[in-house]
Amino acid sequence: MNTLVLLRHGQSQWNLENKFTGFHDVDLSEKGVEEARQAGEQIKRAGIEFDQVFTSTLTRANRTARLALEAAGQGALIDTMTFHDDLRERDYGDLTGLNKDETRAKYGDEQVHIWRRSYDTRPPGGECLQDVVENRVRPYYEVNIKPLLDDGKNVLIAAHGNSLRAMLIILGVETPESINDAEIPTGQPLVFELDEGEIKARYFLHEKQAA
């Protein structure tokens, strides 16, 4: 058995300000820093030790990875983390930097919901989730991450809401039809237990530890 953990970054400053963030590089909020540390503490309590860590090139994700690894007692992995643009958040294009409530007031709730949650409808100048899956995350995963999992390694991916939702589709646990209902909260490790590449269990670490 080996383990894959997906970790969405802690709350960012623009999450706090309710803005579309996308490729814009913002840092964690104070709450986000604490969420990252708590994630690491949960990983430590679970006894999960990673062989390799992947993260995006955006600060909110890779800082979350660093804070979590330090709290998990695995700070030695920080120097060997792999950073890549393919794991970045979805590009929100012309919506980047806009307040979500103000955008709903301007374009309507239904249109903004389609831009945020539709699998294959792009916001103006941006990416849809299908773009993230097929153009970035799936090719990167197949070449760089899947071989490690197939070899029985424990892997952490610290990334973003949409790049991790893309992972759920790639792993086959969600579909383009079901992905709208899949939520990955900030700073909550999502664990997959694997046996020879087959997923045997899927759970949020805090829920299992509370049970």
One Martini backbone bead per residue (centre of mass of N, CA, C, O) as a GRO file, in nm:
protein
  211
    1MET     BB    1   0.097   0.036   0.021
    2ASN     BB    2   0.008   0.369  -0.083
    3THR     BB    3   0.033   0.741  -0.097
    4LEU     BB    4  -0.195   1.009  -0.180
    5VAL     BB    5  -0.171   1.370  -0.146
    6LEU     BB    6  -0.406   1.634  -0.144
    7LEU     BB    7  -0.321   1.997  -0.128
    8ARG     BB    8  -0.469   2.272  -0.060
    9HIS     BB    9  -0.416   2.567  -0.011
   10GLY     BB   10  -0.428   2.803   0.185
   11GLN     BB   11  -0.551   3.080   0.256
   12SER     BB   12  -0.570   3.358   0.072
   13GLN     BB   13  -0.591   3.689   0.026
   14TRP     BB   14  -0.806   3.653  -0.212
   15ASN     BB   15  -0.995   3.472  -0.066
   16LEU     BB   16  -1.060   3.678   0.155
   17GLU     BB   17  -1.148   3.900  -0.084
   18ASN     BB   18  -1.314   3.752  -0.313
   19LYS     BB   19  -1.117   3.668  -0.555
   20PHE     BB   20  -0.997   3.617  -0.857
   21THR     BB   21  -0.685   3.454  -0.920
   22GLY     BB   22  -0.524   3.227  -1.048
   23PHE     BB   23  -0.211   3.329  -1.167
   24HIS     BB   24  -0.195   3.503  -0.939
   25ASP     BB   25   0.055   3.605  -0.696
   26VAL     BB   26  -0.033   3.510  -0.380
   27ASP     BB   27  -0.053   3.501  -0.050
   28LEU     BB   28  -0.104   3.411   0.253
   29SER     BB   29  -0.287   3.415   0.508
   30GLU     BB   30  -0.303   3.372   0.834
   31LYS     BB   31  -0.498   3.134   0.808
   32GLY     BB   32  -0.331   2.982   0.590
   33VAL     BB   33  -0.087   2.922   0.766
   34GLU     BB   34  -0.243   2.754   0.975
   35GLU     BB   35  -0.356   2.542   0.781
   36ALA     BB   36  -0.083   2.429   0.691
   37ARG     BB   37   0.012   2.337   0.970
   38GLN     BB   38  -0.228   2.150   1.033
   39ALA     BB   39  -0.177   1.958   0.800
   40GLY     BB   40   0.097   1.860   0.904
   41GLU     BB   41  -0.009   1.747   1.173
   42GLN     BB   42  -0.196   1.537   1.045
   43ILE     BB   43   0.024   1.384   0.892
   44LYS     BB   44   0.184   1.305   1.143
   45ARG     BB   45  -0.043   1.146   1.291
   46ALA     BB   46  -0.072   0.943   1.037
   47GLY     BB   47   0.229   0.857   0.935
   48ILE     BB   48   0.308   1.019   0.677
   49GLU     BB   49   0.568   0.951   0.436
   50PHE     BB   50   0.749   1.110   0.199
   51ASP     BB   51   0.922   1.095  -0.120
   52GLN     BB   52   0.742   1.320  -0.281
   53VAL     BB   53   0.708   1.668  -0.398
   54PHE     BB   54   0.443   1.862  -0.540
   55THR     BB   55   0.424   2.191  -0.703
   56SER     BB   56   0.363   2.499  -0.764
   57THR     BB   57   0.476   2.832  -0.864
   58LEU     BB   58   0.291   2.932  -0.645
   59THR     BB   59   0.310   3.056  -0.334
   60ARG     BB   60   0.055   2.935  -0.189
   61ALA     BB   61   0.151   2.640  -0.244
   62ASN     BB   62   0.460   2.622  -0.164
   63ARG     BB   63   0.418   2.731   0.123
   64THR     BB   64   0.233   2.511   0.219
   65ALA     BB   65   0.432   2.283   0.185
   66ARG     BB   66   0.646   2.385   0.379
   67LEU     BB   67   0.473   2.409   0.636
   68ALA     BB   68   0.375   2.115   0.640
   69LEU     BB   69   0.651   1.975   0.650
   70GLU     BB   70   0.749   2.101   0.909
   71ALA     BB   71   0.505   1.999   1.087
   72ALA     BB   72   0.571   1.686   0.995
   73GLY     BB   73   0.894   1.645   1.001
   74GLN     BB   74   0.979   1.703   0.659
   75GLY     BB   75   1.194   1.936   0.579
   76ALA     BB   76   1.399   1.779   0.391
   77LEU     BB   77   1.201   1.799   0.128
   78ILE     BB   78   1.214   2.095   0.031
   79ASP     BB   79   1.477   2.076  -0.159
   80THR     BB   80   1.304   1.841  -0.347
   81MET     BB   81   1.098   1.996  -0.471
   82THR     BB   82   0.850   2.015  -0.729
   83PHE     BB   83   0.810   2.260  -0.978
   84HIS     BB   84   0.502   2.361  -1.170
   85ASP     BB   85   0.292   2.515  -1.397
   86ASP     BB   86   0.082   2.275  -1.442
   87LEU     BB   87  -0.022   2.318  -1.120
   88ARG     BB   88  -0.182   2.548  -1.156
   89GLU     BB   89  -0.420   2.740  -1.166
   90ARG     BB   90  -0.672   2.858  -1.314
   91ASP     BB   91  -0.736   3.067  -1.578
   92TYR     BB   92  -0.945   3.364  -1.548
   93GLY     BB   93  -0.855   3.603  -1.695
   94ASP     BB   94  -1.070   3.872  -1.690
   95LEU     BB   95  -1.144   3.792  -1.377
   96THR     BB   96  -0.892   3.872  -1.261
   97GLY     BB   97  -0.939   4.051  -0.950
   98LEU     BB   98  -1.231   4.007  -0.914
   99ASN     BB   99  -1.514   4.033  -0.753
  100LYS     BB  100  -1.753   3.798  -0.718
  101ASP     BB  101  -2.003   3.969  -0.643
  102GLU     BB  102  -1.965   4.187  -0.863
  103THR     BB  103  -1.977   3.986  -1.100
  104ARG     BB  104  -2.265   3.891  -1.050
  105ALA     BB  105  -2.398   4.171  -1.077
  106LYS     BB  106  -2.305   4.207  -1.379
  107TYR     BB  107  -2.365   3.893  -1.512
  108GLY     BB  108  -2.474   3.692  -1.318
  109ASP     BB  109  -2.510   3.399  -1.157
  110GLU     BB  110  -2.518   3.196  -1.395
  111GLN     BB  111  -2.265   3.284  -1.551
  112VAL     BB  112  -2.061   3.253  -1.318
  113HIS     BB  113  -2.117   2.956  -1.265
  114ILE     BB  114  -2.023   2.860  -1.540
  115TRP     BB  115  -1.733   2.967  -1.523
  116ARG     BB  116  -1.662   2.807  -1.255
  117ARG     BB  117  -1.812   2.495  -1.321
  118SER     BB  118  -1.769   2.439  -1.594
  119TYR     BB  119  -1.590   2.220  -1.789
  120ASP     BB  120  -1.613   2.377  -2.109
  121THR     BB  121  -1.626   2.687  -2.006
  122ARG     BB  122  -1.486   2.986  -2.071
  123PRO     BB  123  -1.357   3.247  -1.964
  124PRO     BB  124  -1.253   3.539  -2.050
  125GLY     BB  125  -0.927   3.455  -2.143
  126GLY     BB  126  -0.942   3.156  -2.035
  127GLU     BB  127  -0.998   2.860  -1.851
  128CYS     BB  128  -1.103   2.549  -1.838
  129LEU     BB  129  -1.103   2.249  -1.689
  130GLN     BB  130  -1.033   2.087  -1.942
  131ASP     BB  131  -0.767   2.232  -1.993
  132VAL     BB  132  -0.629   2.147  -1.732
  133VAL     BB  133  -0.643   1.846  -1.776
  134GLU     BB  134  -0.534   1.808  -2.089
  135ASN     BB  135  -0.289   2.035  -2.102
  136ARG     BB  136  -0.152   1.974  -1.802
  137VAL     BB  137  -0.207   1.756  -1.571
  138ARG     BB  138  -0.210   1.487  -1.720
  139PRO     BB  139   0.070   1.494  -1.857
  140TYR     BB  140   0.229   1.537  -1.595
  141TYR     BB  141   0.133   1.292  -1.437
  142GLU     BB  142   0.212   1.061  -1.634
  143VAL     BB  143   0.528   1.133  -1.627
  144ASN     BB  144   0.591   1.222  -1.299
  145ILE     BB  145   0.382   1.062  -1.091
  146LYS     BB  146   0.274   0.778  -1.163
  147PRO     BB  147   0.545   0.617  -1.149
  148LEU     BB  148   0.571   0.649  -0.839
  149LEU     BB  149   0.308   0.511  -0.758
  150ASP     BB  150   0.371   0.240  -0.912
  151ASP     BB  151   0.637   0.218  -0.708
  152GLY     BB  152   0.519   0.290  -0.403
  153LYS     BB  153   0.501   0.586  -0.350
  154ASN     BB  154   0.489   0.879  -0.158
  155VAL     BB  155   0.263   1.156  -0.235
  156LEU     BB  156   0.269   1.516  -0.271
  157ILE     BB  157   0.011   1.760  -0.363
  158ALA     BB  158   0.054   2.113  -0.387
  159ALA     BB  159  -0.222   2.322  -0.472
  160HIS     BB  160  -0.535   2.367  -0.635
  161GLY     BB  161  -0.859   2.352  -0.680
  162ASN     BB  162  -0.844   2.288  -1.001
  163SER     BB  163  -0.593   2.100  -1.017
  164LEU     BB  164  -0.729   1.893  -0.815
  165ARG     BB  165  -0.989   1.842  -0.971
  166ALA     BB  166  -0.837   1.725  -1.207
  167MET     BB  167  -0.725   1.482  -1.049
  168LEU     BB  168  -0.998   1.342  -0.998
  169ILE     BB  169  -1.040   1.275  -1.296
  170ILE     BB  170  -0.772   1.124  -1.353
  171LEU     BB  171  -0.831   0.905  -1.119
  172GLY     BB  172  -1.160   0.837  -1.149
  173VAL     BB  173  -1.355   0.974  -0.906
  174GLU     BB  174  -1.439   1.171  -1.134
  175THR     BB  175  -1.642   1.364  -1.350
  176PRO     BB  176  -1.758   1.605  -1.555
  177GLU     BB  177  -2.046   1.570  -1.410
  178SER     BB  178  -1.942   1.558  -1.086
  179ILE     BB  179  -1.729   1.795  -1.023
  180ASN     BB  180  -1.910   2.029  -0.915
  181ASP     BB  181  -1.943   1.873  -0.618
  182ALA     BB  182  -1.637   1.902  -0.573
  183GLU     BB  183  -1.464   1.962  -0.268
  184ILE     BB  184  -1.159   2.151  -0.170
  185PRO     BB  185  -1.042   2.253   0.099
  186THR     BB  186  -0.849   2.446   0.264
  187GLY     BB  187  -0.598   2.264   0.425
  188GLN     BB  188  -0.709   1.961   0.332
  189PRO     BB  189  -0.620   1.649   0.338
  190LEU     BB  190  -0.627   1.420   0.060
  191VAL     BB  191  -0.664   1.070   0.070
  192PHE     BB  192  -0.489   0.799  -0.103
  193GLU     BB  193  -0.519   0.454  -0.120
  194LEU     BB  194  -0.283   0.222  -0.257
  195ASP     BB  195  -0.288  -0.081  -0.480
  196GLU     BB  196  -0.129  -0.117  -0.748
  197GLY     BB  197  -0.287   0.167  -0.846
  198GLU     BB  198  -0.534   0.115  -0.664
  199ILE     BB  199  -0.809   0.248  -0.521
  200LYS     BB  200  -0.913   0.193  -0.171
  201ALA     BB  201  -0.905   0.499  -0.057
  202ARG     BB  202  -1.104   0.804   0.046
  203TYR     BB  203  -0.994   1.092   0.247
  204PHE     BB  204  -1.015   1.310   0.499
  205LEU     BB  205  -0.807   1.343   0.758
  206HIS     BB  206  -0.986   1.490   0.970
  207GLU     BB  207  -1.221   1.283   0.958
  208LYS     BB  208  -1.067   1.030   1.050
  209GLN     BB  209  -0.948   1.152   1.320
  210ALA     BB  210  -1.248   1.212   1.439
  211ALA     BB  211  -1.367   0.906   1.433
   0.00000   0.00000   0.00000
